[in-house]
């Protein structure tokens, strides 16, 4: 008789009347396991000995001796496995099963198939063994193991049979020549639970897929918003530079001309006061022009469009040094870097640099900054390193670190990766790697 298809983690029992009944189910049971690349263990006891078991399997399984020599199956007497010096220790036996299963999986078997004959049990060991069976049943539920326990039917009382079936998922017995399944309800219930678990897993996978799609849409939207912001920033910067800048420049020329006229007049009362105010107005105009240029530059540095990323990074390093007094050293080992970058990549890299320098100013307490732009293994690598307090892992993973989140999104939008790490008292390092346009496929572009 075959036990049919049962899932991993199944623990069932088998009641038999004769040695033939015992072999009638165990030989197909182990034959299926050997053919399925499972490690098999057979713990034998009277009425079937090691010799009986080997001979029965030799008659049923092709090349059985080779499989036995290779260690695909072990046939062990009960005294060696269940009893040590005549004492049964359930915890030791469970530990032994765990060790055998771990070794089997490490050796490449897909799982483990076990049978143990319990005809050796005496009334003295019965209570301890029942507890062992219960704990063993709890242990194997999530493991890749099938366990069959066999009991001689004539020697079991009604209460014994109840105890045995209670600690197993189902039982098989041959009664008056026909096979019977005892208490199949537990098996059906577990099958239903497994089916429900499979449905739940499928739902989780579906929700995960939906969340992944939503996340991709949000990233695409974020990229579009950043692109629209850059375009709008470019337009506003040009408007500020061209219109307001031109108007202020014209106003300055008019004020300078008026100042020259006033300088030629000698007898006008309060002339000195008028000229002082004129000079102050010219100075205010100069300051306003500087503010306009700075705002326009922050919105969209014209040097990024006119001269490219390498020069824009160098200009930003000098600006940072001038504005903060913190030395900012820049090194670039590339030529014609912008030939290999899309405009969007250049913009995203430059914005990452700006955010990194802003973080240095706000949080690092650094006394120097090093910026390196280079090529490594077909990638453009931008490294910003300071010697400040060093960012912590908690800070890099904080949901409140919106600036870092923006840097990561920009790196992803540029088709690259970013690594932000710190070491206490030694500073923070930001490394951005972007695949160069020349090495990208048309689909990636």
DAJO-V701979 format. One record per helix or strand of 2 or more residues. SS is the DSSP state (2 for helix, 1 for strand). FROM is the first residue (numbers start at 0). TO is the last residue. If there is no record, write none. Layout:
# DAJO-V701979
SS;FROM;TO + SS;FROM;TO
This chain:
# DAJO-V701979
1;10;15 + 2;18;34 + 1;37;43 + 2;49;59 + 2;63;68 + 1;72;76 + 2;77;80 + 1;82;83 + 1;86;87 + 2;89;105 + 1;110;116 + 2;122;139 + 1;144;151 + 2;152;154 + 2;157;165 + 1;170;174 + 1;177;181 + 2;184;263 + 2;270;298 + 2;301;305 + 2;308;323 + 1;326;331 + 2;336;339 + 2;342;363 + 1;367;375 + 1;378;385 + 2;392;395 + 2;401;412 + 1;415;422 + 1;426;434 + 2;436;438
